[in-house]
């Protein structure tokens, strides 16, 4: 899947008549990073992209959405979109079709060993539920670390500050559902 994040970010920012400085203030993402994203010099973290989407009154899916001609309810093997982030350290395989009317996201997240999805915890309205298929995942939640091993699951309110960390020596693969839709 070709990422056109920079062009879409600049187009939406321009449509909303926001300067880079104004978007930075609204999103808590630095002006330098926004400029680099718009010029496709960097791929933003999920958290930065989410903050930008929120400031622009949209969701992350806006940056990846492709127009579909018919209502889609099944995504066949090989047709799932995979979003690669953080210098190839995390992979988000979207299990849901790109439907504007969906109310939740479902995905398989692979987090390479020794990585985190972002340096700063994120908080947003909604709920999340995750299940570890392979490896070990540390969920930093509201100031506390919860270590999940294969077969463990976690459910929490997304308004609590949270982030995912793989301190293990192998990649972690987990399945997640979250509301409201994030991607």
N, C-alpha and C positions, 0 to 999 in steps of 0.2 A: 504494500500500500504506500503510495507516494504521499509524503507529508507536505502540505502546502500551508503550514501553520503561519509562517511569516506574512504571506500575502493576505491570508484571511484575517489575521490580527490587524494588519494595517488598514484593510478595507473596512472592517467593522469599527475600528477606532475613528477613522475618517468620517464614516457615515454618522457616527454619534457626535461628531464635531469636538473630539477631545484631542488635546495635545498629548505628547508622550509624558510630559510632566504631570498633567492632570490624571492620566491613566495610572501613572506611578503612585500618586497620592491615594487614589481610590482603591488600588489593588495591593499596595504594600510590596510591589515589585519594582526594583530599581530602574531608573530611566535608561541606564546603560544596558541592562539585560533586555528591556523591551526593545530598544534599538537593535540589539544583536539578533533577537528573535525575528523582528520584522525583516531583517536583511538575510535571514536563514543562515546565520553564522553559528548559531547554537540551537539545540533542541532543549526546550525548557523542561524542568522537572514537572511531574504531575501536579504538585502543589502550586507552583508558579502559574501553570496553565489554568488550574482551577481558579486561582485568585483573579487572574485576568478575565476569565469567562464570567465570574460573578460580578466583577466591576463593570462589565459590558452587557450585563443582563442576559446572559446566555449560559450554556453549559459546555463542557469540554467537547462533547460530540460535535458541536458546531465546526470545530477545526478538522474533523475527520469525516463528516457526513458526506455521503455521495447520494445523489438523487436516485431514487428507485422508481420504476414505472408501475410496479404492482405491489400490492400489500404483501409483505413477506412475513410468514409465521414460522418457517423452518429455515435454519441455516445449515446447509449440508457440510459434511466433512470436506475440508480443503477450501471452504468459502468464508471461514471466520477471519475477521480482521484482527491482526496482531499489531499492537502499538509498541514500538521499541523506544525506551526512554533511558535517560541517565547514562549516556555513553555505553549502551548495550549491557547495562547491569540489571535491567528489569524489563519484563515482557508481559503485556496485558493482552490476553486472547479473549476477545469479546464473544460471549456465547449467545448473545441476543442479536436479533436483526436490527437494522437502523430504522426504527419506527418512532416517529415523533410522539405517539400516544402511549409509549411504554412508561411504566411508573418505577421500574427498578432496573438496575444493572446487574448482570451476571457475568463473571469472568474467571479465567484461570490466570493467576499471577505467578510468574517465575521470577524469583529474586536471587541473583547470583550470590555465591558465598562472599561474606565480608562486606555486603552493601546494605544501604538503607534507601528507601524511596525518596527521602528528602531529609535535609538537616533539621528543619524545624517541624514540630508537630502541626497537624492541620485539624481544624474543627469546622463542622458544618452541620446543618440540620439533617435529621434522618437517623437511620440505623444501619448497622453492618453486621454480617455474619460470615465467618470464615472457617474453612476446614482444611487442615494441612494434609496433603496427599503424600508428600515426600520431603524429608529434611526436617529442619527445626526453624521456627520463626519466633522472634521476640516481638510482641506487640507492646509498645510503650503506650500506656493508656492512663491519662489523668495523673501523671507523675509516677507511675508504677510500671515495672516490667512484668509481663506475663509471658512465660516461655511455653510454646506449643510444640509438641512432637507429632510425628505421624499419627493420624487418627484423632487428634485433639481438635476441638472446635471452640470458637469464641463468638459471643454475641454482645454488642454494646451500642450505646447511644452515641452517634457520631458528633454530637455537640461537645463531647469531652475531647480535649487535646489528645491526638493519637498519631502514631507513625509505626511503620513496619521495619524491622531490622533483621538481617540474616547474619548472625554471629557464628554460624556453623561452618564446617569445612566442606560442605557440598551445597549445591543449589537447593533452594526451597521452592516447592510447587504447592500452591494452595488454591482452593476454589472460594470465590467470594460473591455474595449478594449484597447490594446496598441500595438504599432509598435516600432521598430521591435520586433520579438518574444523575450520574456524575459525568459519564462519557456521552 
